[in-house]
Amino acid sequence: MHQVISMQDSNKNWRDKSLFFALGVLSLAVVGLLLGAASDYQNTSPNYGRFQVSSFATRLGNESGVVGAFVVDTVSGETRTAYLRTYGDPPNSTAVKNDLKKPFISIQ
């Protein structure tokens, strides 16, 4: 029971496989182009971790000192003081600067 495959059937089978392969490649190309068109190329740098906060404290005397915090923009390298307070005896204890609830651009 040998099946005889004619040359015409072989060519048709090869043509069908080539057609399905070409349609698959074309489908992948269309999907790739659509995904590429949907992405935003203008914002290439990620914003996570862009701003970092650091604090400091130092003593000015036996019973007085300064505490504070500053914010660093890691993209531009700009540093701004967000909080600064002196402590010690009541007349000397004042909050000199408190910009903790302001956006980075508004901090002077």
PyMOL commands that set and color helices and strands:
alter all, ss='L'
color gray80, all
select helices_A, chain A and resi 7-38+104-106
alter helices_A, ss='H'
color red, helices_A
select strands_A, chain A and resi 51-59+65-73+79-87+94-98
alter strands_A, ss='S'
color yellow, strands_A
deselect
rebuild
show_as cartoon
